Amino acid sequence: MTILIDILKDQKRTLGALRAEALSDVWEHLTAQDILRKAITEQFIGDITLSSSFGADSAVLLHMVSQIEPNLPVIFLDTDRHFFQTIQYRDELVARLGLTNLVNLKADPAEAAVEDDKNTLWRTQPNQCCDLRKVRPLNRFMEGFGAWISGRKRHQSATRTSLPIVEFGGKHFKVNPLATWTAADVEAYFVNHDLPAHPLVDQGFPSIGCFTCTKPVAAGEDARSGRWAGTEKVECGIHNPIYGGDGI
Ligand code: SF4
């Protein structure tokens, strides 16, 4: 029985990888809006969510989704450590764009009480902190879905240069409609659609996460260099499991 389950898992992984590769090939030269529309209304109908940090670039995908399906589940990983400006910006964007299905996900209180009773995990074990507050809540919610949309882009960091349009992690598909976008593309979209900027962008934060783990960066530096600055950590783990994620 175990062997049969392993064979079926292998088959699912292979078929998923082939489907992701085929979609990536076909979608590579489509506009981000067309990729999103096809993902939401053709490929993953009722089975896809958008994960948003409500950070510096987030308004782009949120605006596009509001034009296609405003009731799409929009997941916000509420770590209880966000800048208050991010929370305000989240609420402002949701109201302004008419998004009707915001899902705030938090750490399991029992797990948090055991693992982070002193509230210092972000400093002592940041990978475990991200796992507790981001990876596990997202994994639990995504049990009910087959795909999610992410705003990652190839230009953002060395770890993202070969980001495909569609990935398959073994359980879920991930769609990256903005993979080919540059910083100039994002800027132009904000201007063309009169979207408000995250208030911290003007204060030197081109990438915004928890206040405990995000610093401003100097002009010309890698946009994500202010995240977990001074440590080797570069990703929270929801995209590349580094602690306990299951590779969604
Ligand atoms: S970014 Fe920092 S505070 Fe936020 S969940 Fe990760 S380690 Fe914890």
Residues whose N, C-alpha, C, O or C-beta is under 5 A from the ligand:
A	BS01	SF4	T79 R81 W122 P126 C129 C130 R133 G209 C210 T212 C213
